Amino acid sequence: MSKAAKPRHLSRAPITEAVIDVRATLPKESRALECLAALDAQFGEQYLDRKDIKEFQYKVQLDRPEADEKTSTQLGFRYKNATGTQVVQATVNGFTFSRLPPYEDWGRLKEEAKRTWDIYSEHVRPDSITRVAVRYINKLVLPGPVVELDHYLRYVPQVPKVLPQVLGAYFSRIVIPDPHRGFTAIITQSSSSNPTEVSPFLDIDVFMERVFSDADEAWDALDRLRDFKNQIFFDCITEKTARLFK
């Protein structure tokens, strides 16, 4: 197996989405959609593009297809800025901030996430914060047209020896708890659906579940989660990969 890449700043990091997620328990009055809708004025002109967030449920009866049911529940609202690079989700379950390309850096990601969280938090007054997460989705565009994946990724699916040693497509997902730090990592790797390029996805989602004493403790945990995410990322790729995005 190739050695892991040395951790460092990548000036052209292959990040397609960076996410900070804060799950919270809201008081009854704040879970009303009318209350959440009033955030429009709070977010101001920077986040004018608002769309509903809905959860869909399907009930299927195999012996009576005509009785199948589809229901939806609105959970909150999704706000996007004018350039389409930043998205805020304000729901009855918590808050999510996403940064889309071009990615800048952790400092600016966290700063805007914290600013918009403060607006959300002051408005809904959560009873508690129960989960925080950091998620980075990376698209690794590799030089093709033929690539030996294990030259770039340290953990790739193995093809049985009795079969042609060609990997047409793949998807893997592992969940790893870290009991010492109280973290959990979900690492997903998959091939791209674009047949004209070799660009596997490396999706790293790390989170911590507990009842936090206050928001400051929760946001401090996000810094540690981001460091944990970086450890995983550089352990998953080789130096050859890191040099592509230096």
C-alpha positions as CSV (number, residue, x, y, z in Angstrom):
1,M,0.0,0.0,0.0
2,S,1.3,3.5,-0.9
3,K,2.1,5.8,2.0
4,A,-0.4,8.4,3.2
5,A,0.0,12.0,2.0
6,K,1.6,14.4,4.3
7,P,-1.0,16.8,5.9
8,R,-0.7,20.4,4.6
9,H,-2.7,23.2,3.0
10,L,-3.8,22.4,-0.5
11,S,-4.3,25.6,-2.5
12,R,-6.5,23.9,-5.1
13,A,-8.4,21.6,-2.7
14,P,-10.9,19.3,-4.6
15,I,-13.8,20.3,-2.3
16,T,-17.2,20.3,-4.0
17,E,-19.1,21.0,-0.7
18,A,-18.1,21.8,2.8
19,V,-20.8,21.5,5.5
20,I,-21.3,22.5,9.2
21,D,-24.3,21.0,10.8
22,V,-25.8,21.7,14.2
23,R,-28.7,19.6,15.4
24,A,-30.8,21.2,18.2
25,T,-34.0,20.7,20.2
26,L,-36.3,23.6,19.8
27,P,-39.1,24.8,22.1
28,K,-42.6,24.1,20.8
29,E,-43.3,27.7,19.8
30,S,-40.1,27.8,17.6
31,R,-41.1,24.7,15.7
32,A,-44.0,26.5,14.1
33,L,-43.3,27.2,10.4
34,E,-44.5,30.8,11.0
35,C,-41.7,31.3,13.4
36,L,-39.1,29.9,11.1
37,A,-40.5,31.9,8.1
38,A,-39.8,35.1,10.1
39,L,-36.1,34.4,9.6
40,D,-36.4,36.0,6.1
41,A,-36.0,39.4,7.6
42,Q,-33.2,38.3,9.9
43,F,-31.0,36.9,7.1
44,G,-31.5,40.1,5.1
45,E,-30.5,40.7,1.5
46,Q,-27.6,38.3,1.5
47,Y,-29.9,35.2,1.5
48,L,-32.9,36.1,-0.6
49,D,-33.5,32.9,-2.5
50,R,-35.7,30.8,-0.2
51,K,-37.2,27.4,-0.8
52,D,-39.2,24.9,1.3
53,I,-37.5,21.9,2.9
54,K,-39.9,18.9,2.9
55,E,-39.7,15.4,4.2
56,F,-41.6,12.8,2.1
57,Q,-42.9,9.5,3.3
58,Y,-44.3,6.6,1.3
59,K,-46.6,3.9,2.5
60,V,-46.8,0.9,0.2
61,Q,-49.3,-1.9,0.5
62,L,-48.2,-4.8,-1.7
63,D,-51.6,-6.4,-1.7
64,R,-53.5,-3.2,-2.4
65,P,-51.4,-0.9,-4.7
66,E,-54.3,1.5,-5.1
67,A,-54.0,2.2,-1.4
68,D,-50.4,3.5,-1.6
69,E,-50.0,6.8,0.2
70,K,-47.5,9.6,-0.2
71,T,-47.3,12.3,2.5
72,S,-45.0,15.3,3.0
73,T,-44.1,17.4,6.0
74,Q,-42.4,20.7,5.8
75,L,-39.4,20.9,8.1
76,G,-38.2,24.4,7.4
77,F,-36.5,26.6,4.8
78,R,-33.4,26.7,2.6
79,Y,-31.7,30.0,1.8
80,K,-29.1,30.6,-0.9
81,N,-27.0,33.6,-1.5
82,A,-27.0,35.5,-4.9
83,T,-23.8,33.7,-6.2
84,G,-25.1,30.3,-5.2
85,T,-21.9,29.6,-3.2
86,Q,-23.5,29.6,0.3
87,V,-26.6,27.8,1.6
88,V,-28.3,28.0,5.0
89,Q,-30.9,25.5,6.1
90,A,-33.1,26.5,9.0
91,T,-35.4,23.7,10.2
92,V,-37.3,22.4,13.2
93,N,-34.4,20.1,13.9
94,G,-31.5,22.5,13.6
95,F,-29.2,24.4,11.3
96,T,-26.9,23.6,8.4
97,F,-24.5,25.8,6.5
98,S,-22.9,24.7,3.2
99,R,-20.1,26.3,1.2
100,L,-20.0,25.3,-2.5
101,P,-17.2,26.1,-5.0
102,P,-15.0,28.0,-4.9
103,Y,-14.1,26.9,-1.5
104,E,-12.0,29.4,0.5
105,D,-10.8,28.1,3.9
106,W,-12.0,26.8,7.2
107,G,-11.8,30.1,8.9
108,R,-14.1,31.9,6.6
109,L,-16.5,28.9,6.4
110,K,-16.8,28.7,10.2
111,E,-17.1,32.5,10.5
112,E,-20.1,32.8,8.2
113,A,-21.6,29.6,9.6
114,K,-21.3,31.0,13.1
115,R,-22.8,34.4,12.1
116,T,-25.8,32.8,10.5
117,W,-26.2,30.3,13.3
118,D,-26.3,33.1,15.8
119,I,-29.2,34.7,13.8
120,Y,-31.0,31.3,13.8
121,S,-30.3,30.6,17.4
122,E,-31.3,34.0,18.7
123,H,-34.6,33.7,16.8
124,V,-35.6,30.1,17.8
125,R,-33.9,29.9,21.2
126,P,-33.0,26.2,21.2
127,D,-33.4,24.2,24.4
128,S,-30.2,22.2,23.7
129,I,-27.6,21.3,21.0
130,T,-27.5,17.5,20.6
131,R,-25.2,16.9,17.6
132,V,-22.5,18.7,15.6
133,A,-21.0,17.6,12.4
134,V,-18.4,18.6,9.7
135,R,-18.7,17.1,6.3
136,Y,-16.5,17.6,3.2
137,I,-17.3,16.1,-0.2
138,N,-14.2,15.9,-2.5
139,K,-14.1,15.2,-6.2
140,L,-10.7,13.9,-7.2
141,V,-10.2,14.6,-10.9
142,L,-7.4,12.3,-11.8
143,P,-5.3,12.2,-15.0
144,G,-6.8,9.6,-17.4
145,P,-8.0,8.0,-19.4
146,V,-6.7,4.9,-17.6
147,V,-5.9,5.1,-13.9
148,E,-4.6,2.7,-11.3
149,L,-6.7,3.9,-8.4
150,D,-4.4,2.5,-5.7
151,H,-1.8,4.9,-6.9
152,Y,-4.1,7.7,-5.8
153,L,-6.3,6.3,-3.1
154,R,-5.1,4.1,-0.3
155,Y,-8.3,2.2,0.3
156,V,-10.1,1.0,-2.8
157,P,-12.3,-2.1,-3.4
158,Q,-10.5,-5.2,-4.3
159,V,-11.6,-7.1,-7.4
160,P,-11.7,-11.0,-7.0
161,K,-8.7,-12.5,-8.6
162,V,-10.8,-14.8,-10.8
163,L,-12.3,-11.7,-12.6
164,P,-10.7,-9.3,-15.0
165,Q,-8.8,-6.7,-12.9
166,V,-10.8,-3.8,-14.1
167,L,-13.0,-1.7,-11.8
168,G,-15.9,-0.2,-13.8
169,A,-17.7,1.4,-10.9
170,Y,-17.8,1.2,-7.2
171,F,-19.4,2.4,-4.0
172,S,-18.1,1.9,-0.4
173,R,-19.3,3.3,2.9
174,I,-17.8,2.6,6.3
175,V,-18.8,3.9,9.7
176,I,-16.0,4.2,12.3
177,P,-16.6,5.2,16.0
178,D,-13.8,6.8,18.0
179,P,-14.9,6.1,21.6
180,H,-11.9,8.0,23.1
181,R,-12.9,11.3,21.6
182,G,-16.6,10.6,21.2
183,F,-16.4,11.1,17.4
184,T,-17.9,9.0,14.6
185,A,-16.7,9.1,11.0
186,I,-18.6,8.0,7.9
187,I,-16.3,7.6,4.9
188,T,-17.9,7.1,1.5
189,Q,-16.0,6.5,-1.7
190,S,-17.7,6.2,-5.1
191,S,-16.9,6.4,-8.8
192,S,-18.1,9.3,-10.9
193,S,-21.0,8.9,-13.3
194,N,-19.2,10.8,-15.9
195,P,-17.6,8.4,-18.4
196,T,-15.3,10.9,-19.9
197,E,-13.2,11.5,-16.7
198,V,-11.7,9.6,-13.8
199,S,-13.0,11.5,-10.8
200,P,-13.8,9.4,-7.7
201,F,-15.6,11.1,-4.8
202,L,-14.3,11.0,-1.3
203,D,-17.0,12.0,1.2
204,I,-15.9,12.4,4.8
205,D,-18.6,13.1,7.4
206,V,-17.5,13.3,11.1
207,F,-19.8,14.1,14.0
208,M,-20.2,14.1,17.7
209,E,-23.5,13.3,19.5
210,R,-24.1,14.5,23.1
211,V,-26.0,17.3,24.9
212,F,-23.6,20.2,24.9
213,S,-23.5,22.5,27.8
214,D,-23.7,25.6,25.6
215,A,-23.1,26.8,22.0
216,D,-19.5,27.7,22.7
217,E,-18.7,24.1,23.7
218,A,-20.5,22.9,20.5
219,W,-18.5,25.2,18.2
220,D,-15.2,24.3,19.9
221,A,-16.1,20.7,19.1
222,L,-16.5,21.6,15.4
223,D,-12.8,22.7,15.3
224,R,-11.7,19.3,16.7
225,L,-14.0,17.5,14.2
226,R,-12.4,19.5,11.3
227,D,-9.0,18.3,12.5
228,F,-10.2,14.7,12.7
229,K,-11.6,15.1,9.1
230,N,-8.2,16.3,7.9
231,Q,-6.5,13.3,9.4
232,I,-8.8,11.0,7.6
233,F,-8.5,12.8,4.3
234,F,-4.8,12.7,4.1
235,D,-4.7,9.1,5.3
236,C,-7.1,8.2,2.4
237,I,-5.0,9.7,-0.3
238,T,-1.4,9.3,-1.5
239,E,1.3,11.9,-2.1
240,K,0.7,11.6,-5.8
241,T,-2.9,12.7,-5.3
242,A,-1.9,15.6,-3.0
243,R,0.5,17.0,-5.6
244,L,-2.4,17.3,-8.0
245,F,-4.0,19.9,-5.8
246,K,-1.1,21.6,-4.2
